[in-house]
């Protein structure tokens, strides 16, 4: 039996027993790849519609039959298992596809091997022509795989530098810079790795190149943290690093900063990245201000940011479990939970489950239920929510939504570039779609009366992402909760006027400490 392999990183290739097969059928290549990715039978009607969208059903199905026959002639043997309604790669065929090898390597933590397999973006430069559905599917798959590559490269840079293999870390950091040349986080990874390897001249060249890109593309200068790396007194090894803890078979990325009698765990919303959060000046300033109030803890929930990418979206219960995993890893004894937006419900769940560990609960721009119902008019209707989710996914990779999330930063080129880069690094279009779909069904209204810890609810009056009525509703359901209405229209807690937010948090922390 012939062993077939499909190469999909870059332009697709087919090999049989190691020899290349030239398949001069673009739709045939598309079909082979899609069936291999599907890992099972696919309806003939679905395939026909995808490959010949402008053709009537009977003609498209006839073309599919001819295409299957031509593929098997080109491959030299039968490779399909088909019936009247569906088609699949025959289970008797020995088949490998590089995307599955890549994901398997990522899943078992073999990031070196994974990065060797990834030789180019998924189906780069390939299209079966006149097949919008296939092209859309390939786009989302490409972004998901690219996200896993970024995650693997970030882990390798950290692991190689920690092990003293700075030359290898430099190579992996260089790939990150190629993927996102405007990211100062990735630029600093490369510069720091070069400094640690002793190659200061190369570090200076890359620092100059990064400075030029930022000036020409965004009209901004490098951040102070980037400039500090090139100071003769800089100590690259002293920069705080991201750590990992295993919980329920998933590695969770977290960081801790500072010290104090209380811990403050910050969960910023539906998307996060523990390293990129420090890249924007306003976000960094806000987090640094919280460090003055206690030990700061930040983490990426499963499937997001630097934590392991998983096949399912984290719901409220799972995210609450992840909070507990991280808090145990850092030895937390009394923690204030800061849950913004979509992460508010998970913080509510943890506060109810673990009242002895929870010293206080702060909710910012949060809501109790994902979408509208007759007894909950404070959120989007299901159809509106799905339309918003689809728009977000369709524009993923750009600064999508910043006009609503942070109107005060919407015209800032640096903020727009930072937000777009964070989105690309934190998740893929398909991944974030699943996360948002899971939140649509969230509902913690029954938990709110059970909250028995001091609670502060903050909400800006002009918030366009989550209406202030949702914040009032949350506060009204929690016994003795303090509700503070803030001026402004930014949904992000660090955007806009920070002092009133920090003053409210500081006063709350003093009262409960």
TORMI-342923 format. One line per 2 residues: number of its first residue (from 1); their letters; for each residue x, y, z of C-alpha. Coordinates in Angstrom, 2 decimals. Example, Ala and Ser with C-alpha at 12.3 -4.5 7.8 and 13.67 -1.06 7.14 Angstrom:
2
1	as	12.30:-4.50:7.80; 13.67:-1.06:7.14 $
//
This chain:
513
1	xx	0.00:0.00:0.00; 1.34:3.42:-0.99 $
3	xx	2.06:5.91:1.80; 0.69:9.34:0.91 $
5	xx	1.63:12.64:2.55; 0.22:16.13:2.09 $
7	xx	2.30:19.25:2.60; 0.12:22.28:3.25 $
9	xx	2.57:24.73:4.81; 3.17:26.84:1.73 $
11	xx	1.79:25.84:-1.65; 0.19:22.36:-1.29 $
13	xx	2.20:19.30:-2.30; 1.33:15.62:-2.64 $
15	xx	3.88:12.83:-2.13; 3.54:9.08:-2.63 $
17	xx	6.21:6.94:-0.95; 8.39:10.04:-0.79 $
19	xx	8.15:11.00:-4.47; 6.39:14.15:-5.56 $
21	xx	3.17:13.84:-7.55; 2.28:16.72:-9.83 $
23	xx	-1.46:17.15:-9.58; -2.44:19.78:-12.13 $
25	xx	-5.91:20.13:-10.63; -6.34:23.05:-8.24 $
27	xx	-9.77:21.90:-7.14; -8.34:18.42:-6.75 $
29	xx	-5.63:19.70:-4.42; -8.24:21.66:-2.47 $
31	xx	-10.38:18.54:-2.13; -7.49:16.34:-0.93 $
33	xx	-6.48:18.90:1.69; -10.01:19.55:2.94 $
35	xx	-10.84:15.85:3.29; -7.56:15.23:5.15 $
37	xx	-8.29:18.12:7.50; -11.86:16.93:8.06 $
39	xx	-10.66:13.55:9.42; -13.89:11.93:8.28 $
41	xx	-16.65:11.84:5.70; -17.88:15.07:4.10 $
43	xx	-21.22:15.41:2.35; -21.01:15.48:-1.44 $
45	xx	-23.41:18.42:-1.52; -21.11:20.44:0.75 $
47	xx	-18.04:19.76:-1.40; -19.90:20.48:-4.64 $
49	xx	-21.25:23.76:-3.30; -17.81:24.85:-2.08 $
51	xx	-15.95:24.03:-5.29; -18.61:25.11:-7.80 $
53	xx	-20.74:27.71:-6.00; -22.19:29.23:-9.17 $
55	xx	-23.21:25.87:-10.69; -26.55:24.10:-10.24 $
57	xx	-26.58:21.09:-7.89; -26.73:18.28:-10.44 $
59	xx	-23.97:19.72:-12.60; -21.76:20.35:-9.57 $
61	xx	-22.24:16.78:-8.30; -21.38:15.43:-11.77 $
63	xx	-18.20:17.53:-11.79; -17.32:16.18:-8.36 $
65	xx	-17.66:12.58:-9.60; -15.34:13.33:-12.52 $
67	xx	-12.87:15.11:-10.24; -12.68:12.13:-7.85 $
69	xx	-11.98:9.84:-10.80; -9.25:12.11:-12.21 $
71	xx	-7.54:12.38:-8.82; -7.36:8.61:-8.39 $
73	xx	-5.91:8.26:-11.89; -3.24:10.85:-11.05 $
75	xx	-2.43:9.17:-7.72; -2.27:5.75:-9.34 $
77	xx	-4.71:3.91:-7.06; -8.08:4.26:-5.30 $
79	xx	-7.78:6.56:-2.27; -11.39:7.52:-1.56 $
81	xx	-14.17:5.79:0.32; -17.42:7.09:-1.10 $
83	xx	-21.11:6.40:-1.11; -24.08:8.22:-2.66 $
85	xx	-23.99:11.04:-0.11; -20.43:11.46:1.19 $
87	xx	-16.71:11.17:0.46; -13.65:10.62:2.63 $
89	xx	-10.04:9.54:2.43; -10.16:5.74:2.67 $
91	xx	-9.22:4.55:6.17; -7.08:1.87:4.52 $
93	xx	-4.82:4.52:2.98; -1.70:5.44:4.91 $
95	xx	-1.96:9.24:5.02; -0.10:11.99:6.87 $
97	xx	-0.66:15.74:6.66; 1.83:18.23:8.03 $
99	xx	-0.77:20.36:9.84; -1.70:17.43:12.07 $
101	xx	1.98:16.66:12.71; 2.50:20.31:13.66 $
103	xx	-0.45:20.41:16.04; 0.53:17.10:17.60 $
105	xx	4.01:18.44:18.28; 2.53:21.57:19.88 $
107	xx	0.16:19.50:22.01; 2.99:17.44:23.51 $
109	xx	5.24:20.46:24.03; 7.74:19.56:21.28 $
111	xx	7.96:23.16:20.12; 11.32:22.75:18.36 $
113	xx	9.86:20.03:16.16; 6.68:22.03:15.57 $
115	xx	8.60:25.06:14.32; 10.61:22.89:11.95 $
117	xx	7.41:21.51:10.44; 5.95:24.98:9.90 $
119	xx	7.81:26.04:6.75; 5.28:28.61:5.56 $
121	xx	1.70:29.75:6.11; -1.09:27.26:5.45 $
123	xx	-1.86:27.03:1.69; 0.12:30.23:1.08 $
125	xx	-0.50:31.50:-2.45; -3.07:28.79:-3.21 $
127	xx	-6.74:29.08:-4.14; -8.96:26.69:-6.12 $
129	xx	-10.42:29.77:-7.85; -14.07:30.82:-7.75 $
131	xx	-14.55:29.21:-4.33; -15.21:31.83:-1.67 $
133	xx	-16.26:29.22:0.90; -13.00:27.29:0.56 $
135	xx	-10.92:30.48:0.69; -12.71:31.60:3.87 $
137	xx	-12.14:28.20:5.48; -8.46:28.29:4.50 $
139	xx	-8.10:31.79:5.96; -9.45:30.81:9.37 $
141	xx	-7.38:27.63:9.42; -4.28:29.61:8.40 $
143	xx	-4.79:32.11:11.22; -5.30:29.34:13.79 $
145	xx	-2.09:27.57:12.78; -0.18:30.84:12.67 $
147	xx	-1.37:31.59:16.20; -0.06:28.25:17.40 $
149	xx	3.29:28.99:15.72; 3.54:32.32:17.53 $
151	xx	2.75:30.59:20.82; 5.43:27.93:20.15 $
153	xx	8.05:30.52:19.23; 7.35:32.59:22.35 $
155	xx	7.72:29.50:24.53; 10.98:28.58:22.81 $
157	xx	12.49:32.04:23.27; 11.74:31.87:26.99 $
159	xx	12.87:28.27:27.42; 16.09:28.63:25.41 $
161	xx	17.17:31.80:27.23; 16.36:30.20:30.58 $
163	xx	18.53:27.20:29.60; 21.39:29.48:28.49 $
165	xx	21.02:28.64:24.79; 20.87:32.26:23.71 $
167	xx	21.84:31.59:20.10; 18.80:29.35:19.61 $
169	xx	16.61:31.91:21.41; 17.86:34.56:18.98 $
171	xx	16.85:32.47:15.97; 13.34:31.91:17.31 $
173	xx	12.96:35.57:18.32; 13.97:36.51:14.78 $
175	xx	11.07:34.47:13.41; 8.70:36.31:15.76 $
177	xx	9.95:39.65:14.45; 9.40:38.44:10.88 $
179	xx	5.80:37.56:11.77; 5.09:40.96:13.37 $
181	xx	7.81:43.55:12.65; 5.98:46.33:14.55 $
183	xx	5.73:44.45:17.84; 8.05:45.94:20.42 $
185	xx	7.56:42.86:22.58; 8.99:40.65:19.83 $
187	xx	11.66:43.23:19.06; 12.72:43.21:22.70 $
189	xx	12.79:39.41:22.68; 15.31:39.55:19.83 $
191	xx	17.40:42.39:21.24; 17.50:40.81:24.71 $
193	xx	18.49:37.41:23.30; 21.29:38.98:21.27 $
195	xx	22.57:40.84:24.32; 22.49:37.67:26.38 $
197	xx	24.45:35.89:23.64; 27.09:38.63:23.76 $
199	xx	26.38:40.05:20.29; 25.83:43.69:21.18 $
201	xx	26.55:44.98:17.67; 23.73:42.85:16.23 $
203	xx	21.44:44.02:19.06; 22.21:47.61:18.15 $
205	xx	21.44:46.95:14.47; 18.08:45.38:15.31 $
207	xx	17.29:48.19:17.75; 17.99:50.74:15.01 $
209	xx	15.85:48.79:12.51; 12.96:48.57:14.99 $
211	xx	13.24:52.30:15.71; 13.05:53.06:12.00 $
213	xx	10.02:50.81:11.44; 8.12:52.37:14.34 $
215	xx	8.90:55.88:13.11; 8.01:55.22:9.47 $
217	xx	4.93:53.03:10.01; 3.42:54.44:13.21 $
219	xx	5.12:57.80:13.69; 6.21:56.89:17.23 $
221	xx	9.48:56.37:19.09; 10.39:53.14:20.92 $
223	xx	9.08:52.74:24.44; 11.29:53.40:27.45 $
225	xx	11.57:49.65:28.13; 12.95:49.09:24.63 $
227	xx	15.44:51.95:24.98; 16.51:50.72:28.42 $
229	xx	17.70:47.44:26.92; 20.46:49.29:25.09 $
231	xx	21.69:51.08:28.19; 25.15:49.86:29.28 $
233	xx	23.71:49.36:32.76; 20.78:47.28:31.55 $
235	xx	20.44:43.76:32.93; 18.39:41.79:30.40 $
237	xx	18.29:38.72:32.58; 16.52:40.67:35.35 $
239	xx	13.38:41.30:33.27; 10.42:39.41:34.83 $
241	xx	9.55:36.29:32.90; 6.34:34.48:32.12 $
243	xx	5.84:31.26:34.08; 3.59:28.27:33.51 $
245	xx	1.49:26.03:35.69; -0.32:22.87:34.63 $
247	xx	-4.02:22.68:35.38; -6.33:19.94:34.09 $
249	xx	-3.80:19.04:31.42; -3.36:22.62:30.18 $
251	xx	-0.39:24.94:30.67; -1.49:28.37:31.91 $
253	xx	0.80:31.38:31.41; 1.01:33.81:34.33 $
255	xx	3.12:36.61:35.77; 3.46:38.17:39.21 $
257	xx	4.77:41.63:40.03; 5.45:43.41:43.30 $
259	xx	4.40:42.45:46.81; 1.93:43.41:49.51 $
261	xx	-0.56:42.06:52.05; -3.16:41.57:49.31 $
263	xx	-2.89:40.00:45.88; -4.68:41.58:42.92 $
265	xx	-5.57:39.22:40.07; -6.49:41.09:36.88 $
267	xx	-8.57:39.54:34.11; -9.03:42.08:31.30 $
269	xx	-11.80:40.62:29.12; -12.41:38.24:26.23 $
271	xx	-8.82:38.44:24.93; -5.49:38.81:26.71 $
273	xx	-1.75:38.36:26.34; 0.34:38.62:29.51 $
275	xx	3.36:40.06:27.70; 1.67:42.28:25.13 $
277	xx	-0.45:43.88:27.85; 2.70:45.71:28.97 $
279	xx	3.47:46.96:25.47; 0.98:49.82:25.41 $
281	xx	1.90:52.82:27.63; -1.58:53.32:29.08 $
283	xx	-2.02:49.63:29.90; 1.44:49.46:31.44 $
285	xx	0.84:52.60:33.52; -2.43:51.22:34.88 $
287	xx	-0.95:47.83:35.80; 2.09:49.49:37.38 $
289	xx	-0.26:51.64:39.49; -2.03:48.51:40.76 $
291	xx	1.36:47.14:41.86; 1.49:49.92:44.46 $
293	xx	-1.62:48.45:46.09; -0.49:44.81:46.33 $
295	xx	1.11:41.95:44.44; -0.19:41.96:40.88 $
297	xx	-1.12:38.65:39.21; -1.99:38.39:35.52 $
299	xx	-2.65:35.26:33.49; -4.02:34.08:30.17 $
301	xx	-6.91:31.67:30.46; -6.75:28.48:28.48 $
303	xx	-6.95:28.88:24.73; -5.90:32.55:24.89 $
305	xx	-2.58:34.38:24.76; 0.46:32.40:25.89 $
307	xx	-1.55:29.63:27.54; -2.06:26.36:25.68 $
309	xx	-4.43:26.53:22.74; -7.19:24.00:23.30 $
311	xx	-9.89:22.55:21.11; -12.81:23.97:23.10 $
313	xx	-13.74:27.42:24.38; -13.26:28.04:28.11 $
315	xx	-16.63:28.55:29.80; -17.19:30.29:33.13 $
317	xx	-16.71:27.15:35.24; -13.45:26.23:33.50 $
319	xx	-12.10:29.78:33.76; -12.93:29.84:37.48 $
321	xx	-10.97:26.60:37.87; -8.05:28.16:36.01 $
323	xx	-8.11:31.12:38.43; -7.73:28.66:41.29 $
325	xx	-4.87:26.85:39.55; -2.90:30.07:39.10 $
327	xx	-3.58:31.29:42.63; -2.33:28.02:44.08 $
329	xx	0.79:28.24:41.92; 1.67:31.70:43.29 $
331	xx	0.77:30.82:46.90; -2.00:33.40:47.17 $
333	xx	-3.60:33.79:50.59; -5.95:36.78:50.20 $
335	xx	-6.79:37.95:46.71; -8.84:40.75:45.21 $
337	xx	-10.32:39.69:41.88; -10.50:42.36:39.18 $
339	xx	-12.77:41.08:36.41; -13.40:43.30:33.42 $
341	xx	-16.11:42.83:30.82; -16.55:39.15:29.81 $
343	xx	-14.23:37.98:32.59; -16.47:39.43:35.28 $
345	xx	-18.75:36.35:35.45; -15.80:33.95:35.98 $
347	xx	-14.57:36.13:38.85; -18.07:36.07:40.33 $
349	xx	-18.08:32.27:40.11; -14.71:32.00:41.88 $
351	xx	-15.73:34.47:44.59; -18.82:32.37:45.33 $
353	xx	-16.87:29.09:45.33; -13.83:30.36:47.29 $
355	xx	-14.98:33.12:49.69; -12.20:32.41:52.21 $
357	xx	-9.48:33.07:49.62; -11.29:36.03:48.05 $
359	xx	-10.73:39.26:49.97; -12.76:41.34:47.55 $
361	xx	-14.32:41.50:44.09; -13.99:44.37:41.61 $
363	xx	-16.07:44.28:38.43; -15.38:46.78:35.65 $
365	xx	-17.68:47.18:32.65; -19.10:43.74:33.40 $
367	xx	-22.47:42.15:32.78; -24.30:39.19:34.29 $
369	xx	-25.61:37.59:31.11; -24.17:37.20:27.63 $
371	xx	-27.23:38.16:25.59; -30.73:39.58:25.82 $
373	xx	-33.78:37.82:27.21; -37.22:39.03:28.28 $
375	xx	-36.03:39.34:31.88; -32.61:40.75:30.92 $
377	xx	-32.75:43.74:28.53; -29.18:44.92:29.18 $
379	xx	-27.34:42.98:26.45; -27.50:42.42:22.71 $
381	xx	-30.12:40.08:21.32; -28.75:36.74:20.13 $
383	xx	-28.92:37.75:16.47; -27.20:41.07:17.15 $
385	xx	-24.54:39.34:19.22; -23.82:36.83:16.46 $
387	xx	-23.60:39.61:13.87; -21.12:41.49:16.09 $
389	xx	-19.11:38.30:16.64; -18.99:37.58:12.91 $
391	xx	-17.87:41.14:12.16; -15.12:40.89:14.78 $
393	xx	-13.92:37.59:13.36; -14.05:38.84:9.75 $
395	xx	-11.76:41.78:10.63; -9.50:39.87:13.01 $
397	xx	-5.86:40.85:12.69; -6.64:44.55:12.29 $
399	xx	-7.58:46.99:15.09; -11.18:45.75:14.98 $
401	xx	-13.54:47.20:17.57; -11.18:49.83:18.98 $
403	xx	-13.66:52.59:18.14; -16.15:50.98:20.55 $
405	xx	-13.74:49.55:23.13; -11.58:52.67:23.44 $
407	xx	-12.91:55.76:21.63; -10.22:57.92:23.24 $
409	xx	-7.51:55.82:21.55; -9.25:55.08:18.26 $
411	xx	-7.24:57.68:16.30; -3.88:56.81:17.89 $
413	xx	-1.74:54.87:15.35; 0.35:53.28:18.10 $
415	xx	-2.75:52.10:19.99; -4.30:50.71:16.81 $
417	xx	-1.13:48.81:15.91; -0.80:47.49:19.46 $
419	xx	-4.41:46.27:19.57; -4.15:44.59:16.17 $
421	xx	-0.91:42.87:17.19; -2.35:41.74:20.50 $
423	xx	-5.36:40.20:18.76; -3.15:38.27:16.33 $
425	xx	-0.88:37.05:19.13; -3.68:36.17:21.54 $
427	xx	-5.93:34.03:19.37; -7.05:33.10:15.87 $
429	xx	-10.33:34.10:14.20; -11.80:30.63:14.71 $
431	xx	-10.54:30.40:18.27; -11.96:33.72:19.38 $
433	xx	-15.24:32.99:17.61; -15.66:29.92:19.82 $
435	xx	-14.78:31.93:22.95; -17.39:34.58:22.16 $
437	xx	-19.99:31.99:21.22; -19.52:30.36:24.63 $
439	xx	-19.92:33.71:26.41; -23.18:34.40:24.57 $
441	xx	-24.78:31.65:26.67; -23.22:32.78:29.97 $
443	xx	-25.55:33.68:32.84; -24.44:34.25:36.46 $
445	xx	-27.51:36.07:37.72; -28.31:33.23:40.09 $
447	xx	-24.79:33.47:41.56; -24.78:37.21:42.26 $
449	xx	-26.93:37.04:45.44; -24.50:34.38:46.75 $
451	xx	-21.50:36.72:46.60; -20.48:37.20:50.25 $
453	xx	-17.28:39.24:49.83; -16.90:43.04:49.61 $
455	xx	-17.68:44.10:46.05; -16.99:47.21:43.98 $
457	xx	-18.72:47.65:40.62; -17.24:50.27:38.26 $
459	xx	-18.79:51.37:34.97; -18.34:54.34:32.64 $
461	xx	-21.50:56.18:31.74; -20.84:56.32:28.02 $
463	xx	-19.60:52.73:27.60; -20.81:51.58:24.18 $
465	xx	-19.63:47.97:24.49; -21.53:47.16:27.69 $
467	xx	-24.34:49.48:28.71; -24.12:51.08:32.13 $
469	xx	-27.54:49.59:32.92; -25.82:46.20:32.93 $
471	xx	-23.42:47.45:35.59; -26.24:48.82:37.72 $
473	xx	-28.02:45.49:37.40; -24.95:43.56:38.58 $
475	xx	-24.50:45.84:41.61; -28.19:45.62:42.53 $
477	xx	-28.02:41.82:42.74; -24.98:41.68:45.09 $
479	xx	-25.62:42.45:48.73; -23.95:45.68:49.88 $
481	xx	-22.10:46.11:46.59; -20.71:49.60:45.97 $
483	xx	-21.53:50.99:42.55; -19.44:53.82:41.08 $
485	xx	-20.43:55.57:37.86; -17.43:57.02:36.05 $
487	xx	-17.25:59.70:33.38; -16.10:58.69:29.91 $
489	xx	-16.98:56.22:27.18; -14.00:53.83:27.14 $
491	xx	-14.74:50.18:27.83; -11.10:49.35:28.51 $
493	xx	-10.29:50.14:32.13; -6.83:51.56:31.28 $
495	xx	-8.06:53.86:28.48; -9.28:57.38:29.07 $
497	xx	-9.14:59.00:32.50; -7.29:56.57:34.78 $
499	xx	-7.10:58.48:38.13; -10.82:58.13:39.04 $
501	xx	-10.64:54.39:38.39; -7.46:53.95:40.42 $
503	xx	-8.77:56.15:43.24; -11.92:54.02:43.52 $
505	xx	-9.86:50.83:43.55; -7.37:52.25:46.07 $
507	xx	-10.13:53.31:48.45; -11.78:49.91:48.18 $
509	xx	-8.48:48.12:48.88; -7.87:50.24:51.97 $
511	xx	-11.32:49.46:53.35; -10.92:45.70:53.04 $
513	x	-7.26:45.37:54.04 $
//
